[in-house]
């Protein structure tokens, strides 16, 4: 008989149980890594998006305040326009009585002159003009002071809000990181596993520098460093994307730097420029001049009708434009004859925000900024116009056909006799005010700065041929109507305010620099059973056994910046751990006016329209190269801090101080001398308070990273 055998099932069961346990541990480990990866990615995405969102909010705030400044400028222009309009009617008597032809009797020997009749005819206009003068001029002295003070304050608030945005980006980033930390069973934060390593703070400083102080960055070293790379060979990768498609060829530095820097490859533009008449360097002066040229253009573009073109007329025009065709067989003729005659009364005027100076009229230098102001001119004349023309076309065919044309269309002749003229100016310095009418605009200019409509043949503006006599007599009658009288010039305007504007490059690209976020956690905090890292210390290349595919950026191979064994050292120093699970995210602010979604040629981006928002984006290649060590982030800076607390201190004190100091100095420069001594201590206290609190905030925040 056979002996009964038993116990084989136990062996198989133990082997099977071991396999099950190993599988469960593998699933647990991979699940922990994936959970940590997702948690880290979510935090990194949220940090990048929040930075871009706060930047968009800052730009929208600048847009709203810039619009308020423009509205105040236009309100001052309305006031200047009203006074000029009133001055015109108030000057009727002096203009009419100064014109020699009006002093002759209408029907000799009756001593009633044309001047008597015209003065009586326009007496109601003159009474109305004088009344408005008396009511408006006291307001004209006070309102520019108030409006200028409001604009100066708005400019200061823009800088304060910009500095506060940097602080908010810091605090929000830390709040997001804390909210994504692992929680214990009762929901309290169990540990600070996720942190922003030094490379994250480097990117944060870079984000702020590009936003407010890009001129301090050196781009060429980045271009040179990338040009030396040749990462197309998969065996020589320093950085590998999740999908393995990351490639960088030699000589691509300019292209990749342009992608990283918002399409720029030469002199960098800051995303947000602080503009003030007190700019010092020539580069700042050139950029500031261009910004104020746009500022003046926006003011003029948004002038209401009464400010832009004050036209009314009783000026009927009669005439015909006739064309005759004659056919003689071998010869054909087409004759055009035009004759228009008009007569009556025209009143024209307009106001412009422009450079007001006795020595020049163009706006092309930084020193012209302080001479910006409002000037207004109004004319009224009585006369006639004559427009005549003759044109002939022919075609003659004998053995060969010949054709040609001939025409005489002289400029329209306009003769106007003076009735009234007036002006008013709002300037910073009375010595800059115009004194004669040619300083306002070249005589005989039609449809210029002071009224006119190219689509209306009767409305040609205050400096057209029709008003030449009114302008000439107005220069001498009653002491002069174009700035020689002190009552025609208001000097309570403090000049254009300091304001924030968008860098030139971003007007067309309509997107900001990228806001990059880098977060990390050590693999030994991933909660796996063996605490092993994703990337071994001796890694020398991609390894299918160690490649978990979990990193957005996997630092597998040697650093291009040093010896072949420095990859682990670089990772330890920059990412804050020997084997870090790292995450790199990016976002951008973009400009999109929802009212122009279907417009083929939408308005360019600016800080005058509050349509900025934020969105996530793929990090640029340069950002990945900086994160991997193939391009040293220090190439972007010169003698700047190397650790997190130093970066924070520099960011909050230097960049914040730079933003605030220029605004403070500009605000003080616009206050009267006797007020400066009283205001200066308060301004200094605000500045020092911000800087001291910024330093304290830096030290507090540094606790999270050191």
C-alpha positions in Angstrom: 0.0 0.0 0.0 1.0 3.5 -0.8 1.7 6.0 2.0 -0.6 8.9 2.0 1.3 12.2 1.2 0.1 15.6 2.5 1.5 19.2 2.9 2.0 20.2 -0.7 -0.8 22.7 -0.6 0.8 24.6 2.3 3.9 25.2 0.2 1.9 26.3 -2.8 -0.2 28.5 -0.5 2.8 30.2 1.1 4.3 30.8 -2.3 1.0 32.2 -3.6 0.6 34.4 -0.5 4.1 35.8 -1.0 3.3 36.7 -4.5 0.0 38.3 -3.4 1.7 40.3 -0.7 4.5 41.4 -3.1 1.8 42.4 -5.6 -0.1 44.3 -2.9 3.0 46.1 -1.8 3.8 47.0 -5.4 0.3 48.3 -6.0 0.5 50.2 -2.7 3.9 51.7 -3.6 2.8 52.7 -7.0 -0.5 54.1 -5.7 1.4 56.2 -3.1 3.8 57.5 -5.7 0.9 58.3 -8.1 -1.1 60.0 -5.3 2.0 62.1 -4.2 2.6 62.9 -7.9 -0.9 64.1 -8.4 -0.9 66.0 -5.2 2.3 67.7 -6.2 1.2 68.4 -9.7 -2.1 70.0 -8.5 -0.2 72.2 -6.1 2.3 73.3 -8.7 -0.5 74.0 -11.2 -2.4 76.0 -8.6 0.7 78.0 -7.6 1.5 78.9 -11.3 -2.1 79.7 -12.1 -2.6 81.9 -8.9 0.5 83.9 -9.8 -0.8 84.5 -13.3 -4.3 85.3 -12.0 -3.0 87.8 -9.5 -0.8 89.4 -12.2 -3.9 89.7 -14.4 -5.8 91.2 -11.5 -3.0 93.8 -11.1 -3.1 94.6 -14.8 -6.9 95.0 -14.7 -6.6 97.3 -11.7 -4.0 99.4 -13.6 -6.5 99.5 -16.6 -9.4 100.8 -14.4 -7.2 103.4 -12.7 -5.7 104.4 -16.1 -9.2 104.9 -17.4 -10.0 107.0 -14.4 -7.0 109.2 -15.2 -8.1 109.5 -18.8 -11.6 110.5 -17.7 -10.1 113.2 -15.4 -8.0 114.5 -18.3 -11.0 114.7 -20.6 -13.0 116.4 -17.9 -10.3 119.1 -17.7 -10.5 119.3 -21.5 -14.2 119.9 -21.3 -13.7 122.7 -18.9 -11.0 124.3 -21.2 -13.4 123.9 -24.1 -16.3 125.6 -22.3 -14.1 128.6 -21.4 -12.7 128.9 -24.9 -16.3 128.7 -26.3 -17.4 131.4 -23.9 -14.4 133.6 -24.7 -15.3 133.5 -28.3 -18.7 135.0 -27.7 -17.4 137.3 -25.0 -14.9 138.8 -27.6 -17.5 139.6 -30.3 -17.5 143.4 -29.6 -13.7 143.7 -29.4 -13.2 141.7 -32.6 -15.9 143.5 -34.6 -14.7 146.9 -33.5 -11.1 146.1 -34.4 -11.8 145.2 -38.1 -11.4 148.4 -40.2 -14.0 147.5 -42.9 -16.7 147.3 -40.3 -16.2 150.9 -39.3 -17.7 152.4 -42.4 -21.3 153.6 -42.4 -23.8 151.3 -44.1 -25.8 154.1 -45.7 -23.8 157.4 -45.6 -24.3 159.9 -44.1 -26.2 157.8 -41.4 -23.6 157.1 -38.8 -24.6 153.4 -38.3 -21.7 151.2 -39.1 -21.4 147.5 -39.9 -19.8 147.1 -36.5 -22.9 148.6 -34.8 -25.2 146.2 -36.6 -23.0 143.1 -35.9 -22.6 144.0 -32.3 -26.3 144.4 -31.8 -27.0 141.2 -33.8 -24.7 139.1 -31.6 -25.4 140.9 -28.3 -27.2 137.8 -26.9 -24.2 135.6 -27.7 -21.9 138.1 -26.0 -24.0 138.3 -22.9 -24.1 134.5 -22.7 -20.3 134.2 -23.2 -19.5 136.8 -20.5 -21.9 135.0 -18.1 -20.3 131.6 -18.7 -16.8 133.2 -18.3 -17.7 134.5 -14.9 -19.1 131.2 -13.7 -16.5 128.9 -15.2 -13.2 130.6 -14.5 -13.3 130.2 -10.7 -14.0 126.5 -11.3 -11.2 126.4 -13.9 -8.7 127.3 -11.2 -9.8 124.8 -8.6 -10.8 121.7 -10.8 -7.4 121.1 -12.4 -5.7 121.1 -8.9 -8.2 118.6 -7.7 -8.1 116.4 -10.8 -4.3 116.5 -10.9 -4.2 115.5 -7.2 -6.6 112.6 -7.9 -4.6 111.4 -10.9 -1.3 111.6 -8.8 -3.0 109.6 -6.1 -4.2 107.0 -8.6 -0.7 106.7 -9.9 0.6 106.1 -6.4 -2.1 103.5 -5.7 -1.1 101.6 -8.9 2.4 101.2 -7.5 1.1 100.2 -4.1 -1.2 97.6 -5.7 1.7 96.3 -7.9 3.9 95.9 -4.8 1.0 94.3 -2.9 0.5 91.9 -5.8 4.1 90.6 -5.3 3.4 90.0 -1.6 0.0 88.4 -2.4 1.7 86.0 -4.9 4.1 85.0 -2.2 1.4 84.5 0.5 -1.0 82.7 -1.9 1.8 80.4 -3.1 2.5 79.4 0.5 -1.2 79.0 1.3 -1.7 76.7 -1.7 1.3 74.6 -0.7 0.0 74.3 2.8 -3.5 73.3 1.6 -2.0 70.5 -0.4 0.0 69.0 2.4 -0.9 65.5 3.7 -3.6 65.5 6.3 -4.0 63.3 9.3 -7.2 61.5 10.3 -8.8 64.6 11.8 -8.0 66.7 8.8 -5.0 68.6 10.3 -1.8 69.1 8.4 0.4 66.1 9.3 3.7 67.3 7.7 5.3 69.8 5.4 6.1 67.3 2.7 5.6 69.6 -0.3 7.9 72.6 -0.5 9.1 75.2 -2.9 12.8 74.5 -3.3 15.4 77.0 -4.2 14.8 76.5 -7.9 11.1 77.4 -7.3 12.1 80.7 -5.5 14.5 81.4 -8.4 11.6 81.1 -10.8 9.5 83.3 -8.5 12.1 86.0 -8.6 12.4 85.6 -12.3 8.7 86.0 -12.7 8.7 89.3 -10.8 11.8 90.6 -12.4 10.4 90.0 -15.9 7.1 91.7 -14.9 8.6 94.9 -13.4 12.4 95.0 -14.1 13.2 93.1 -17.2 15.8 95.6 -18.3 18.1 94.2 -15.5 18.3 90.8 -17.1 21.0 89.5 -19.4 19.6 87.3 -22.1 22.7 86.6 -24.2 24.2 84.0 -21.7 21.0 82.0 -22.0 21.2 82.1 -25.8 24.9 81.1 -25.7 24.3 78.3 -23.2 21.5 76.8 -25.3 23.5 77.1 -28.5 26.1 74.9 -27.0 23.6 72.1 -26.3 22.8 69.2 -28.6 20.2 67.1 -26.8 18.7 65.3 -29.9 20.5 62.1 -29.0 18.3 60.1 -26.7 21.5 58.7 -25.0 22.6 62.2 -24.1 19.4 63.6 -22.6 19.7 66.0 -19.7 16.0 66.5 -19.5 13.3 64.1 -20.7 9.6 64.8 -21.0 7.0 62.3 -19.9 6.3 61.4 -23.5 10.0 61.3 -24.4 9.6 64.0 -27.1 11.8 66.7 -25.6 14.6 67.6 -28.0 17.0 70.5 -28.2 19.4 70.9 -31.1 22.6 72.9 -31.1 22.2 76.5 -32.3 18.6 76.9 -31.1 19.4 79.5 -28.4 17.8 82.5 -30.1 14.6 80.6 -31.0 14.1 79.0 -27.5 15.0 82.2 -25.7 12.4 84.1 -27.8 9.8 81.5 -26.8 10.8 81.8 -23.1 10.8 85.6 -23.2 7.5 86.3 -24.9 8.8 86.5 -28.5 11.7 88.8 -27.6 15.3 88.2 -28.6 17.0 91.6 -28.2 16.4 94.3 -25.6 13.9 93.1 -23.1 10.7 94.9 -22.2 9.2 94.7 -18.8 5.7 93.4 -18.9 4.6 96.4 -16.8 6.4 99.7 -17.1 6.2 102.4 -14.5 6.1 105.8 -16.3 6.9 109.1 -14.7 8.2 112.4 -16.1 11.2 112.0 -13.8 12.8 109.1 -15.7 16.6 109.2 -15.5 18.4 106.8 -17.9 18.1 107.4 -21.7 16.5 104.0 -22.2 13.9 104.8 -19.6 13.4 108.3 -21.1 12.8 106.8 -24.6 10.3 104.2 -23.3 8.5 106.8 -21.1 8.3 109.3 -24.0 6.6 106.6 -26.1 4.2 105.7 -23.3 3.1 109.4 -22.8 2.7 109.8 -26.6 0.2 106.9 -26.4 -1.4 108.4 -23.3 -1.9 111.7 -25.1 -3.3 109.9 -28.2 -5.8 107.9 -26.0 -6.9 111.2 -24.4 -7.5 112.8 -27.8 -9.1 109.8 -29.3 -11.7 109.7 -26.5 -12.6 113.4 -26.6 -16.3 114.0 -26.6 -17.8 115.8 -29.6 -18.0 119.2 -27.8 -14.3 119.0 -27.0 -13.2 117.6 -30.4 -15.3 119.6 -32.8 -17.5 122.6 -31.9 -19.1 123.3 -35.2 -22.4 125.0 -36.2 -23.2 127.0 -39.3 -25.9 128.7 -41.3 -24.2 128.3 -44.6 -26.3 127.1 -47.6 -24.3 125.9 -50.6 -25.8 125.9 -54.1 -24.3 124.6 -57.3 -24.0 121.8 -59.8 -21.5 119.2 -60.9 -22.3 118.7 -64.6 -20.8 116.3 -67.1 -21.4 116.6 -70.9 -20.5 113.9 -73.5 -19.8 114.8 -77.1 -19.4 112.2 -79.9 -18.1 113.3 -83.3 -17.4 109.8 -84.6 -13.6 109.8 -84.8 -13.5 112.1 -81.7 -15.2 111.7 -78.3 -15.2 114.3 -75.6 -16.3 114.3 -71.9 -16.5 117.7 -70.3 -17.0 118.1 -66.5 -17.9 121.5 -65.1 -18.3 122.1 -61.4 -19.5 125.2 -59.7 -20.5 125.6 -56.0 -21.2 128.8 -54.2 -21.9 129.0 -50.4 -22.5 132.0 -48.1 -23.4 132.5 -44.5 -22.1 132.1 -41.0 -19.7 129.5 -39.6 -18.6 128.8 -36.0 -15.8 126.3 -35.6 -13.6 125.2 -32.7 -11.9 122.3 -31.0 -9.6 121.3 -28.1 -6.5 119.2 -28.1 -4.3 117.5 -25.4 -0.8 118.2 -26.7 2.6 119.7 -26.1 2.2 123.5 -25.4 5.5 125.3 -25.9 6.7 128.6 -27.3 9.6 126.9 -29.0 8.2 123.8 -30.6 4.9 122.0 -31.4 6.0 118.4 -31.8 6.1 115.7 -29.1 9.4 113.8 -29.6 11.5 114.3 -26.5 11.3 113.3 -22.9 11.4 117.0 -21.8 8.1 117.5 -23.7 6.1 115.4 -21.2 6.0 118.2 -18.6 4.7 120.5 -21.3 1.6 118.5 -22.1 -1.6 120.4 -21.5 -4.9 121.5 -23.0 -5.3 124.2 -25.7 -8.6 125.2 -27.2 -9.5 127.6 -30.1 -12.9 128.9 -31.3 -13.6 131.1 -34.3 -16.7 132.6 -35.9 -16.8 134.3 -39.3 -19.3 135.6 -41.9 -18.5 135.1 -45.6 -18.7 133.0 -48.7 -17.0 130.2 -50.5 -16.5 129.5 -54.2 -15.5 126.1 -55.7 -15.1 125.9 -59.5 -13.5 123.3 -61.8 -13.2 122.3 -65.4 -12.1 118.9 -66.7 -11.9 117.5 -70.2 -11.3 113.9 -71.4 -10.9 113.0 -75.1 -10.4 110.0 -77.4 -9.5 110.5 -81.0 -9.2 107.6 -83.5 -7.8 108.0 -87.0 -5.2 105.4 -88.0 -4.5 105.0 -84.3 -6.4 105.9 -81.2 -5.2 108.6 -78.8 -6.7 109.5 -75.4 -6.0 112.0 -72.7 -7.4 114.3 -70.1 -7.0 117.8 -68.8 -8.4 119.4 -65.8 -8.3 122.6 -63.7 -9.6 122.1 -60.2 -8.2 124.9 -58.0 -8.6 124.8 -54.2 -11.8 126.0 -52.8 -11.8 129.7 -52.3 -13.1 130.8 -48.9 -13.4 134.4 -47.7 -14.6 135.0 -44.2 -15.0 138.3 -42.3 -14.3 138.2 -38.6 -17.1 138.0 -36.0 -15.4 136.4 -33.0 -12.4 134.5 -31.8 -11.3 133.1 -28.5 -9.1 130.5 -26.8 -8.0 129.0 -23.5 -5.1 127.0 -22.3 -4.4 124.7 -19.3 -0.7 124.4 -18.7 1.8 123.6 -16.0 4.0 126.6 -16.6 2.5 129.9 -17.8 5.8 130.7 -19.7 5.1 127.8 -22.1 1.6 129.1 -23.2 1.0 129.9 -26.8 0.8 133.6 -27.6 -0.2 133.7 -31.3 -2.5 131.6 -33.4 0.1 130.1 -35.7 1.6 128.4 -32.6 -1.6 126.4 -32.3 -1.7 125.1 -35.8 -0.4 126.0 -39.3 -2.9 128.5 -40.8 -5.1 127.2 -43.7 -5.1 123.7 -42.1 -8.4 121.9 -42.7 -9.7 119.2 -40.4 -6.8 119.5 -38.0 -6.5 119.3 -34.2 -9.1 122.0 -33.6 -12.2 120.8 -35.2 -13.3 119.7 -38.7 -14.9 116.8 -40.4 -13.3 115.3 -43.6 -16.8 114.1 -44.6 -18.4 117.5 -44.3 -17.3 120.1 -46.9 -18.7 123.0 -44.8 -17.0 121.9 -41.6 -13.3 122.5 -42.1 -12.1 123.4 -38.6 -11.0 126.6 -36.8 -7.8 127.1 -38.9 -9.3 126.8 -42.3 -9.1 129.6 -44.9 -12.5 130.8 -44.0 -11.4 131.9 -40.5 -8.1 133.5 -41.4 -9.3 137.0 -40.9 -10.9 136.2 -37.5 -7.6 134.6 -36.4 -5.6 137.6 -37.6 -7.8 140.2 -36.0 -8.1 138.1 -32.9 -4.4 138.2 -32.4 -4.5 141.9 -31.8 -8.0 142.9 -30.8 -8.5 143.6 -27.1 -5.0 142.7 -26.1 -5.0 139.4 -28.1 -7.3 136.4 -27.9 -4.7 133.6 -28.2 -2.8 133.6 -24.9 -1.4 137.0 -24.4 -4.0 137.8 -21.8 -3.4 136.1 -18.4 -7.2 135.4 -18.2 -6.9 133.1 -21.2 -4.3 130.8 -19.5 -4.9 128.6 -16.4 -1.7 127.3 -14.7 -3.2 125.0 -12.1 -2.5 121.8 -14.0 0.2 119.6 -12.4 1.0 117.9 -15.7 0.3 114.3 -16.8 0.4 111.7 -13.9 2.7 108.8 -13.4 1.0 105.6 -14.6 1.6 102.0 -15.5 1.7 100.8 -19.1 2.2 97.6 -21.0 5.6 96.8 -22.6 5.6 97.4 -26.3 6.2 93.7 -27.2 3.1 92.5 -25.4 0.7 94.9 -27.2 0.9 92.6 -30.2 1.5 89.2 -28.5 -1.4 89.8 -26.1 0.2 87.4 -23.5 2.5 87.9 -20.6 5.7 86.3 -19.7 5.2 82.8 -18.4 4.8 82.4 -14.6 6.7 79.2 -13.7 6.2 77.2 -10.5 8.6 74.5 -9.3 7.6 72.3 -6.3 9.2 69.2 -4.9 9.0 66.6 -2.2 11.5 63.9 -1.2 10.7 60.4 -2.3 11.3 59.1 1.2 8.1 61.1 2.1 6.0 59.4 -0.5 4.7 56.8 2.0 6.1 53.7 0.2 7.1 50.5 2.1 10.8 50.6 1.1 11.2 54.4 1.0 13.2 53.9 -2.2 13.6 56.8 -4.5 12.3 57.1 -8.0 15.7 58.0 -9.3 18.7 56.2 -7.9 21.8 58.2 -7.0 23.9 56.3 -9.5 21.6 56.9 -12.4 23.5 57.4 -15.6 20.7 57.2 -18.1 17.0 56.2 -18.6 16.4 52.9 -17.1 13.2 51.0 -17.7 13.4 49.5 -14.3 13.6 52.8 -12.5 11.6 55.0 -14.8 8.3 55.3 -13.1 7.0 57.8 -15.7 5.7 59.9 -12.9 7.8 63.1 -13.2 6.9 66.0 -15.5 10.7 66.5 -15.7 12.9 63.5 -14.9 16.4 64.3 -14.1 18.0 61.1 -15.3 21.4 62.0 -16.7 24.4 64.2 -16.3 24.2 67.9 -16.0 25.5 69.8 -19.0 26.9 72.5 -16.6 29.6 70.4 -15.0 31.2 67.0 -14.7 29.3 63.8 -15.4 28.7 63.0 -11.7 27.2 66.4 -10.8 23.6 65.5 -11.6 22.7 64.2 -8.2 24.6 67.1 -6.5 22.6 69.6 -8.6 19.3 67.9 -7.8 20.1 67.8 -4.1 21.1 71.5 -4.0 18.4 73.0 -6.3 15.5 70.7 -5.6 16.3 70.2 -1.9 16.5 66.4 -1.8 18.7 63.6 -3.0 15.9 62.0 -4.9 13.1 64.6 -5.3 9.7 64.1 -6.9 9.6 67.3 -8.8 6.9 69.2 -10.6 7.2 72.1 -13.0 4.1 74.1 -14.1 3.6 77.3 -16.0 0.7 79.8 -16.6 0.3 83.1 -18.4 -1.9 86.2 -18.3 -3.6 86.9 -21.6 -5.7 89.7 -23.0 -9.0 89.0 -24.6 -11.9 91.4 -25.0 -15.1 89.4 -24.9 -16.8 92.1 -26.9 -14.5 91.5 -29.8 -14.4 87.8 -30.1 -15.6 87.9 -33.7 -13.6 90.9 -34.7 -10.9 90.2 -37.3 -8.6 93.0 -36.1 -9.2 93.3 -32.3 -7.7 96.1 -30.2 -4.1 95.6 -29.2 -3.5 94.6 -25.6 -2.9 97.5 -23.2 -3.3 98.6 -19.6 -6.2 100.8 -20.6 -8.7 97.9 -21.1 -9.5 95.6 -18.2 -9.7 92.3 -20.1 -6.8 90.3 -18.7 -7.3 86.8 -17.5 -5.0 83.8 -16.7 -4.6 80.2 -18.1 -2.2 77.3 -17.6 0.4 76.5 -20.3 3.1 74.1 -21.0 6.4 75.2 -19.5 8.8 76.6 -22.1 11.9 74.6 -23.1 14.2 77.2 -21.4 12.3 76.7 -18.2 12.8 73.0 -18.4 16.5 73.5 -19.1 16.9 75.8 -16.1 15.1 73.3 -13.9 17.4 70.5 -15.2 20.6 72.4 -14.8 21.5 72.5 -18.5 21.1 76.3 -18.4 22.1 77.9 -15.1 19.5 80.3 -13.8 22.3 82.5 -12.6 22.9 83.5 -16.2 19.8 85.6 -15.9 21.1 87.7 -13.0 24.2 89.5 -11.8 25.2 89.4 -8.2 21.8 88.4 -6.9 21.0 86.2 -3.9 21.6 82.4 -4.2 19.2 81.1 -1.5 15.5 81.3 -0.8 15.6 83.8 2.0 18.0 86.0 0.0 15.7 85.8 -3.0 12.7 86.8 -0.9 14.5 89.7 0.7 15.7 91.0 -2.6 12.3 90.5 -4.2 10.3 92.3 -1.5 12.7 95.1 -0.8 14.5 95.9 -4.0 11.7 95.2 -6.6 9.0 96.5 -4.2 11.2 99.5 -3.3 11.8 100.2 -7.0 8.1 100.2 -7.7 7.2 102.4 -4.8 10.2 104.9 -4.7 9.6 106.2 -8.2 5.9 106.8 -7.5 6.7 108.5 -4.2 9.2 110.8 -5.8 6.8 111.7 -8.6 4.0 112.4 -6.1 6.3 114.7 -4.1 7.5 116.5 -7.2 3.9 117.5 -8.0 3.2 119.1 -4.7 3.9 122.7 -4.0 7.1 123.5 -2.2 5.4 124.6 1.0 3.5 121.3 1.1 6.4 119.1 0.4 8.0 119.8 3.8 4.8 118.7 5.5 4.2 115.6 3.3 7.8 114.4 3.1 7.9 112.7 6.5 4.7 110.8 5.9 5.9 109.6 2.5 9.3 108.5 3.9 7.4 106.6 6.7 5.2 104.8 4.2 8.2 103.7 2.1 10.3 102.6 5.1 7.2 100.8 6.6 6.7 98.8 3.5 10.4 97.9 3.2 10.6 96.8 6.9 7.5 94.8 6.6 8.7 93.3 3.4 11.9 92.2 5.1 9.9 90.7 8.0 7.6 88.9 5.5 10.7 87.5 3.8 12.1 86.1 7.0 8.8 84.6 7.9 8.2 83.0 4.6 11.8 81.7 4.5 10.9 79.4 7.4 8.9 77.3 4.9 12.0 76.7 2.7 15.0 76.6 5.1 
